[in-house]
């Protein structure tokens, strides 16, 4: 027996001439919480729907719990899915919505009712079992959709952007609730989202997709610390990583950052001289520095403060975003000194945008 | 002009137009119970002095209205049944699949709707005659009406199906149902109102159908009420009270159905099935 609950090997999907999924390889451990994340049109939803059996794959192997599932209809895959629109059956009460899958499988009425009550108790829906979906609030509908998935005890949960219809506060709350639920049930979960914060905070394993290919997959912090290319580096983290074109200095111990007025910073790792580079640094890795230890001196463009942190945008080309977790008396037009740990620099090839070193 | 006044003027115009539109209906009921001389009186009276209620019974018996109405019901029900069963499936497919072939199909269906019955009757008559269908005249008329009214039904019901989100079906599939199960458990109940309303509209249309019935049904015992009404007409028709009594008996049941269901019909046509 394999420890992988879901194994995808060389999955391809075409819509006519459009190549929606390209050679997707993905192994999902039993009990893992995996997030598929990427900009819209990257193929994450298509991949999820292929798992569910709502789309047929053009080639490759799709194995769920050790059984090959290519072309098997959704009802025989034993997966549960939570839809973005929740897809609650409007003509059924909450209880009927919850027990629908059980009734189809021929579970007897009393047993189905008992299970519905049991699940409703854990998700806080006990007092709503007799209501219709139209009589519920957004958060309650969301919970019904989740409960409908839980009640079946399926081989895996599939989530298709389940939080995107909720307001910001409720979204943060449901994020924790879903994660807590996963801790409790230990069920294999695949979670599609376009929101990298959701992916980073909820998942054990994040899969970043773009244009039908997997750009990178790994633990959230691994993606944050060592993005394999410029796309992943810019996608993970908020505000996004800063990128500055650069070249290595002639002494091999410095980098020349190509602002309008180029600036030199020290850099110890070996870089081929003359190679065109992109230097990436995250906004939160900057610190203000005095005259003595400043590595960069840049003019300030805009300053925004949230109370907890200060967002500075420099008046340079390309502009940098700097986040300071403190208040700073900085005004637009000022020149500020900045320093950072050179270990926090990310280097990419300017042409291929692939990580160096 | 303030809004309240404008609303009142608008309402007055609406009532006036409705009165003009409904006047023939009123005239039908009134003429039916007039005496022979009151019918032709000039100026006409708008309320009969001496209502002749017995005319309904005498027309019902002499004209065998019961048999005509029964034939109308049989023909209309047959056509509605056939259209509902075939048209629902057709509308569902047209609602769920979108490609060049489906678009072409939809266009052809709408084209069928444009062709008038009086144009279609000759080829249909010849065709049915060759097939021997005219030996079963009511069946032949049911088939012809079904073909004629199907597009209308399909277009209406397709819109209803399109208002049922596809995620609901997908949820049912993932929940363990087959495509057929999902259709019958989820989609059909949600589209029920739209289908019902369309079926009622088709029924009312078929109940009053004349061209096909008149052309294809020779035997008087199979003729529907519309053809029966036409049999009054001759070169010297003057029994208007009888005609109006017949018409009243023919129209009133349909009118009653419409009044009873009008709220549902209007809401079914305007809102989606999901409210």
HADDOCK unambig.tbl for C-alpha pairs under 7 A between the chains (distance, minus, plus):
assign (segid A and resid 52 and name CA) (segid B and resid 174 and name CA) 6.87 0.50 0.50
assign (segid A and resid 74 and name CA) (segid B and resid 173 and name CA) 5.81 0.50 0.50
assign (segid A and resid 74 and name CA) (segid B and resid 174 and name CA) 5.17 0.50 0.50
assign (segid A and resid 74 and name CA) (segid B and resid 176 and name CA) 6.96 0.50 0.50
assign (segid A and resid 75 and name CA) (segid B and resid 173 and name CA) 5.61 0.50 0.50
assign (segid A and resid 75 and name CA) (segid B and resid 174 and name CA) 5.35 0.50 0.50
assign (segid A and resid 75 and name CA) (segid B and resid 175 and name CA) 6.43 0.50 0.50
assign (segid A and resid 75 and name CA) (segid B and resid 176 and name CA) 3.82 0.50 0.50
assign (segid A and resid 75 and name CA) (segid B and resid 177 and name CA) 5.68 0.50 0.50
assign (segid A and resid 75 and name CA) (segid B and resid 178 and name CA) 6.73 0.50 0.50
assign (segid A and resid 76 and name CA) (segid B and resid 176 and name CA) 6.87 0.50 0.50
assign (segid A and resid 79 and name CA) (segid B and resid 174 and name CA) 6.65 0.50 0.50
assign (segid A and resid 80 and name CA) (segid B and resid 174 and name CA) 6.23 0.50 0.50
assign (segid A and resid 80 and name CA) (segid B and resid 175 and name CA) 6.67 0.50 0.50
assign (segid A and resid 81 and name CA) (segid B and resid 174 and name CA) 6.77 0.50 0.50
assign (segid A and resid 87 and name CA) (segid B and resid 167 and name CA) 5.61 0.50 0.50
assign (segid A and resid 87 and name CA) (segid B and resid 168 and name CA) 4.93 0.50 0.50
assign (segid A and resid 87 and name CA) (segid B and resid 171 and name CA) 6.44 0.50 0.50
assign (segid A and resid 88 and name CA) (segid B and resid 168 and name CA) 6.84 0.50 0.50
assign (segid A and resid 89 and name CA) (segid B and resid 168 and name CA) 6.51 0.50 0.50
assign (segid A and resid 91 and name CA) (segid B and resid 190 and name CA) 6.96 0.50 0.50
assign (segid A and resid 101 and name CA) (segid B and resid 175 and name CA) 4.89 0.50 0.50
assign (segid A and resid 101 and name CA) (segid B and resid 176 and name CA) 6.02 0.50 0.50
assign (segid A and resid 104 and name CA) (segid B and resid 176 and name CA) 6.75 0.50 0.50
assign (segid A and resid 104 and name CA) (segid B and resid 177 and name CA) 6.77 0.50 0.50
